Amino acid sequence: QVQLVESGGGLVQAGGSLRLSCAASGRTGSFYAMGWFRQALGKEREFVAAIIWSGGTTYYAESVKGRLTVSRDNAKNTVYLQMNTLKPEDTAVYYCAATDRVLAYVINYGRTSTYAYWGQGTQVTVSS
C-alpha cells in the first residue's frame, strides 16, 4: 500500500509564495521518481515538475521554470514544491504522484500514465 498526502495549498496574492509538501508512506522503497501535476478548472491535468528519488535530478515544465522548485527529503519520505512569484494562471489543484516504472519515466516523465500512485490534491488559488 502506498499513500501520498499533499498539504500546503491555499490562497495567495500574485507575486507571493507557497510551499507544497507531499508525504509518502507505505512501500516507498520501490519509488523511482516523484512528480507534481496540476489541474485547473475545466482543463486537463498537466505536468509541473519531477524529481528522481535517489539522485535528485529534476525536470520542469517550461511555464514554471525559474519560479517553482521541486526537492525531496528522503529521510522524511517527503517531496516539496516551492512556488515563488505566483501568477493567477498557476491557480489549480496540485497533485503529487509517484512511480516505480523506470522505463516509462525515462521515456516520458511528464505523462500522467507514468505514475502509479497519486495524492488527493491540494488547492492553490492565486488572486490578481
N, C-alpha and C positions, 0 to 999 in steps of 0.2 A: 504494500500500500504506500502510495506517495500522496502527500498533501502539501499544497502551496497556498500560502496565505499572504495576500498583499495588504499593505497599510500605508498611511501617509498622504492619501489624497485629500483634496479639499478645495476651497475657493481662494483664489489669489488674484491680485490685480496684474495686469500686463506689466512685464518687466520684473516681476517677482520670481521667487524660487520656491521649490518644494523638493523634498526627498522622499521617494517611494522606497519601501522595503518589501522584500518577498522572503518569507521564512519557509524553508523546506523541511519536511520531516518524512520519516519512513525510509525507503530504500534509496537514499541519496547517494550511496556509494556507487550506484550504476550511472549517475549523471555524467554526460559528456559536456553538455553546454546548457546555458540558461538564456532565455530571450525575453524581451519586453515587446509587447504589441499594444496597439490602441485601436479603439473603435469609436468613432464619432457617430452621433445620431444619424441614422439613415445611410451610413456608409459601411463599406466592408472593413474588416479587421486588417490593419496594416502593421508591417514590421517597423520597429523603432530602434532596437539595439540588441546585441547579443554578446555573450562572453563565454569563452571556453572555461570550464570549471577548474581545471588543473593549471593550465598555462596562463590563463588570463587574457588571451588575445581577444580583442574587441572589434565589433563591427557596428556601423551606424547607418541609418537611413540618411540620405542627403539632406533632408529637411530639418534634421536635428543636430547635424554635425556642428561642433563648436559650442552648443548650448546644453546638450544633455550628455551625461557621463555615466556609464554603467561600471559597476565594480562589484566585487564579491568578498565575503569573509568566510573562508572555508570552515574555520573553527566554529562559527555560529550557523553554518548552513544557510546563509542569508545573502541575497543579491540586492543591490541598491541601484536606484536610478536617480541621480542628482539632476534636477531640472532647473536651469537658470535662464534668465531673460525670456520668460514665458510669454507666449503670444496667444491671442484669443483662438487661433486655429489649432492650438495644442489641446483645446478642450475635447475630452473623450474619456471613455472608461479605459483604464490601463490594466493590462493583464500580464502576469509573468507566466512563463512556460519553461518546461524542462524537457530535455531529450537525452536518450541513451543511443540514438541512432546516428552513429558516427558518419557513415557514408552519406546519409540523407543530409546531414548538417554540412558536410563538405560540399555537396552538390548545390544546396540552396538553404543557407541558414535563415533566409528571410521568409520562407514558406511556412504557413501555419501547420501544414500536414507533417512537417519535420518534427514537430513537438508532440510528445505523447501525453504530457501532463500539463494541466492548466489550473491557475488560481481562479478565484471567483470575480476578480476585478476590483478596482478602486476608482472612484470618480475624481477626475481633475477638471475643474472649471476655472477658466481664465477670463476675467472680466476686462473690458476695454476702458 
